[in-house]
Each structure stands twice: as structure tokens, then as C-alpha cells.
Amino acid sequence: MLIGVHCVISSPKPEADLAFFRDVLKLPSIDDGGYVICGLPPAEVSVHQSEGTGHTLFLMCDDIRVFLTEMEKRKIDCGPLQDQGWGVLTEVTLPSGGKLQVYQPRHKRPKPT
């Protein structure tokens, strides 16, 4: 039934943010004649108890310290590490100024579909 997830990131500087995903994170990309679309690794979705509704995008990595070292080499601002129990989290500042959550998971993970 489902074949994947397509995420849209709104940005006042889409070319700069796209370059981050393509050139820094090394995500494969294609130009469909209107938009550049980057491929992502397998995804998962989780539903949490909340008073309201909303969505948050997190990227996962296998070693958060290696990720931070790579971001530092490229002079990309990241927030401090936060041990959340379920994982170790940081926040990356995109070229547009937007924020992106990245974490090293400690929780169990389902097999990708």
C-alpha cells in the first residue's frame, strides 16, 4: 500500500538548504524538471501522546560524535548534545537558519519495509 515518505522542508533559501542535503549530507538527488528531490535512508514513524497535533522531522545517524565532527569541519553550527535516554540529540542549523534535529538512536528500531 505505502511506498515511502516524501518530506517537504519550507525554506527562504531553498538552494542553500538543498546544497546542504546534497553536498554536506551526501544524499543522492534527481531533478524532476521542477524540484530537486533528495533520497533518504529508511524511515520510521512514531505517534506520541500530546495535547495538540504537529509533526517533527528527525534525521538519525549511527554515531552522533562522528556527525558533529563532520559538521564542525564544514563550519556548520550544531547545538549541544542532549542525552534524551532514547537517544543522543543535537540540532543542526541549516544555511537558511532553519533547524533540523539529528540523533543517534538508542531505542529499538523496526526493520525497514
C-alpha positions as a Markdown table, in Angstrom:
| # | Residue | x | y | z |
|---|---|---|---|---|
| 1 | Met | 0.0 | 0.0 | 0.0 |
| 2 | Leu | 2.6 | 2.6 | 1.1 |
| 3 | Ile | 5.8 | 3.0 | -1.0 |
| 4 | Gly | 7.7 | 5.6 | 1.1 |
| 5 | Val | 7.8 | 9.0 | 2.7 |
| 6 | His | 8.2 | 12.4 | 1.0 |
| 7 | Cys | 9.1 | 15.2 | 3.3 |
| 8 | Val | 8.9 | 18.9 | 2.2 |
| 9 | Ile | 11.1 | 21.5 | 4.0 |
| 10 | Ser | 10.0 | 25.1 | 3.5 |
| 11 | Ser | 12.9 | 27.5 | 3.3 |
| 12 | Pro | 13.6 | 31.1 | 2.4 |
| 13 | Lys | 16.9 | 29.9 | 0.9 |
| 14 | Pro | 16.0 | 26.7 | -0.8 |
| 15 | Glu | 19.1 | 26.5 | -3.0 |
| 16 | Ala | 21.4 | 26.8 | 0.1 |
| 17 | Asp | 19.5 | 24.3 | 2.1 |
| 18 | Leu | 19.4 | 21.9 | -0.9 |
| 19 | Ala | 23.2 | 22.2 | -1.2 |
| 20 | Phe | 23.4 | 21.2 | 2.5 |
| 21 | Phe | 21.5 | 18.0 | 1.9 |
| 22 | Arg | 23.2 | 17.2 | -1.4 |
| 23 | Asp | 26.8 | 18.3 | -0.7 |
| 24 | Val | 27.2 | 18.0 | 3.1 |
| 25 | Leu | 24.9 | 15.1 | 3.9 |
| 26 | Lys | 25.8 | 13.5 | 0.6 |
| 27 | Leu | 22.1 | 12.5 | -0.2 |
| 28 | Pro | 21.6 | 11.3 | -3.7 |
| 29 | Ser | 19.4 | 13.7 | -5.7 |
| 30 | Ile | 17.5 | 14.0 | -9.0 |
| 31 | Asp | 16.0 | 17.0 | -10.8 |
| 32 | Asp | 12.4 | 16.1 | -11.9 |
| 33 | Gly | 12.2 | 19.3 | -14.0 |
| 34 | Gly | 10.7 | 21.4 | -11.3 |
| 35 | Tyr | 12.2 | 20.4 | -8.0 |
| 36 | Val | 15.3 | 18.6 | -6.9 |
| 37 | Ile | 14.4 | 15.6 | -4.8 |
| 38 | Cys | 16.9 | 14.0 | -2.4 |
| 39 | Gly | 16.8 | 10.4 | -1.5 |
| 40 | Leu | 16.7 | 9.4 | 2.2 |
| 41 | Pro | 17.6 | 6.3 | 4.2 |
| 42 | Pro | 14.8 | 4.1 | 5.5 |
| 43 | Ala | 12.3 | 5.9 | 7.6 |
| 44 | Glu | 10.1 | 5.2 | 10.6 |
| 45 | Val | 7.1 | 7.0 | 12.2 |
| 46 | Ser | 6.1 | 7.2 | 15.8 |
| 47 | Val | 2.9 | 8.6 | 17.4 |
| 48 | His | 3.3 | 10.3 | 20.8 |
| 49 | Gln | 0.7 | 11.5 | 23.3 |
| 50 | Ser | 0.1 | 15.2 | 23.0 |
| 51 | Glu | -2.4 | 17.9 | 23.8 |
| 52 | Gly | -2.3 | 19.2 | 20.2 |
| 53 | Thr | -1.2 | 18.0 | 16.9 |
| 54 | Gly | 2.0 | 18.5 | 14.9 |
| 55 | His | 5.0 | 16.8 | 13.2 |
| 56 | Thr | 8.7 | 16.9 | 13.8 |
| 57 | Leu | 11.4 | 15.7 | 11.4 |
| 58 | Phe | 14.4 | 14.0 | 12.9 |
| 59 | Leu | 17.3 | 12.5 | 11.0 |
| 60 | Met | 19.2 | 9.6 | 12.6 |
| 61 | Cys | 22.9 | 8.8 | 12.5 |
| 62 | Asp | 24.9 | 5.8 | 13.7 |
| 63 | Asp | 27.5 | 7.9 | 15.6 |
| 64 | Ile | 26.5 | 11.4 | 16.7 |
| 65 | Arg | 30.1 | 12.4 | 17.6 |
| 66 | Val | 31.3 | 11.5 | 14.1 |
| 67 | Phe | 28.4 | 13.5 | 12.7 |
| 68 | Leu | 29.3 | 16.5 | 14.9 |
| 69 | Thr | 33.0 | 16.3 | 13.9 |
| 70 | Glu | 32.0 | 16.3 | 10.2 |
| 71 | Met | 29.7 | 19.3 | 10.7 |
| 72 | Glu | 32.5 | 21.2 | 12.6 |
| 73 | Lys | 34.9 | 20.5 | 9.7 |
| 74 | Arg | 32.3 | 22.1 | 7.4 |
| 75 | Lys | 31.7 | 25.0 | 9.8 |
| 76 | Ile | 28.1 | 24.1 | 10.3 |
| 77 | Asp | 26.6 | 25.2 | 13.6 |
| 78 | Cys | 25.2 | 22.5 | 15.8 |
| 79 | Gly | 23.6 | 22.7 | 19.2 |
| 80 | Pro | 25.0 | 20.9 | 22.3 |
| 81 | Leu | 24.5 | 17.2 | 22.7 |
| 82 | Gln | 21.4 | 16.3 | 24.7 |
| 83 | Asp | 21.1 | 12.8 | 26.2 |
| 84 | Gln | 17.4 | 12.0 | 26.0 |
| 85 | Gly | 17.6 | 8.4 | 27.1 |
| 86 | Trp | 16.0 | 7.2 | 23.9 |
| 87 | Gly | 19.0 | 8.7 | 22.0 |
| 88 | Val | 21.6 | 11.5 | 21.9 |
| 89 | Leu | 20.3 | 14.6 | 20.1 |
| 90 | Thr | 21.7 | 17.7 | 18.5 |
| 91 | Glu | 20.2 | 20.5 | 16.4 |
| 92 | Val | 21.8 | 21.5 | 13.1 |
| 93 | Thr | 21.4 | 25.0 | 11.7 |
| 94 | Leu | 20.6 | 24.9 | 8.0 |
| 95 | Pro | 22.1 | 27.7 | 5.7 |
| 96 | Ser | 18.6 | 29.3 | 5.7 |
| 97 | Gly | 18.7 | 29.5 | 9.6 |
| 98 | Gly | 16.2 | 26.7 | 9.9 |
| 99 | Lys | 16.8 | 24.0 | 12.5 |
| 100 | Leu | 17.0 | 20.2 | 11.9 |
| 101 | Gln | 17.1 | 17.6 | 14.7 |
| 102 | Val | 19.6 | 14.8 | 14.3 |
| 103 | Tyr | 20.1 | 12.0 | 16.8 |
| 104 | Gln | 21.8 | 8.7 | 17.4 |
| 105 | Pro | 19.0 | 6.3 | 18.5 |
| 106 | Arg | 19.2 | 4.1 | 21.5 |
| 107 | His | 15.6 | 2.8 | 21.1 |
| 108 | Lys | 14.6 | -0.4 | 19.4 |
| 109 | Arg | 14.1 | 0.1 | 15.6 |
| 110 | Pro | 11.8 | -1.8 | 13.3 |
| 111 | Lys | 13.0 | -3.5 | 10.2 |
| 112 | Pro | 12.6 | -1.2 | 7.1 |
| 113 | Thr | 9.7 | -2.1 | 4.8 |
